[in-house]
């Protein structure tokens, strides 16, 4: 039985939820964004990728600290922010935060389901062209559904750790193969803004390492059995390890973009399909074995993100429904065997299949982009509020550094959200 009092040299054996967050948060789209940054600006934005990693460490630590300090979920915190009203006939209450989350998670889940299935299908279709891309997408979604439906957290964590291992070998291996220019790499540690890179830099800082799945970190802590302030030091180690892994992935892909694409003037497509462009470059330069290895890593990156959302966001939705029904303290209605959990996993899988055949209607894409952009300032801002209030014991409230990071994240993500909103009217 694990314990928070495990000697520090053995705490590494307890690491788990942080790795799950890392595997979920780094998706194929994140790798493409970092690749494109390297292909356009070389190593100049390395500092931005590192700063983004530090911001995500602060955000995830805040989620974990809120969860452990009072043995509560993030949704318990959101429902305490005022403006609550009773939901007629259901026995629970909702407030502005709950309404926002409910609307967001339904629309986001519908579109993300199709995006995740497509991203996972792309490398499979390239490796095994005997099946159509849409068929691979449907099979990927059904595989994720079956896994979270019948599996348990322990198995989930092991599979996610295995995916991180595959990602580590392939991504770090690519960075080594392309032979980074270490002096040039070091120059990227000094903050600079090449012409035309301002908003791209903000996107790189804010975009890599997860969005809504960061809020799921607290649910994975509970699933791991870490409850109460006694686990605080273990949680902080776990979180740092997870996001250091994320940072390593980001830096490695920036190296690949700078060395393989920037010097040759090669441009990639946006979105996950840009990784297929990279596959062609790798095949031409290094041969088919390296190309196959990369596609396997591409699949591990995409499928781990799919599994993480199917599991983690479904837990959040189950907690949301428990609050609406007035049964927030009942673990039986919030866990991964609840009807709400399985219902949301179905929502992520079955309806989005239609989008695979409809090429994702423009209106849904716009709604997804806008709602997605405003979730992170919502998360950072509410954590800043909660962790400086009397809802948290004084010893676990945010200090100056945590407040600085959370405030900076709130401003950064608000600027990015504003850019998305302005884009609606241009």
Secondary structure by P-SEA (a helix, b strand, c coil): ccccccccccccccccaaaaaaaaaccaaaaaaaaaaaacccccaaaaaaaaaaaaaaaaaaaaaaaaaccccaaaaaaacccccccccccccccaaaaaaaaaaaaaaaaaaaaaaaaaaaaaaaacccccaaaaaaaaaaaaaaaaacccaaaaaaaaaaaaaaaaaaaaaaaaaaccaaaaaaaacccccccccaaaaaaaacccccaaaaaaaaaaaaaaccccccaaaaaaaaaaaaaaaaaaaaaaaaaaaaccccccccccccccaaaaaaaaaaaacccaaaaaaaaaaaaaaaaaaaaaaacaaaaaaaaaaaaaacccccccccccccaaaaaaaaaacccaaaaaaacccaaaaaaaaaaaaaaaaaaaaaaaaaaacccccccccccaaaaaaaaaaaaaaaaaaaaaaaaaac
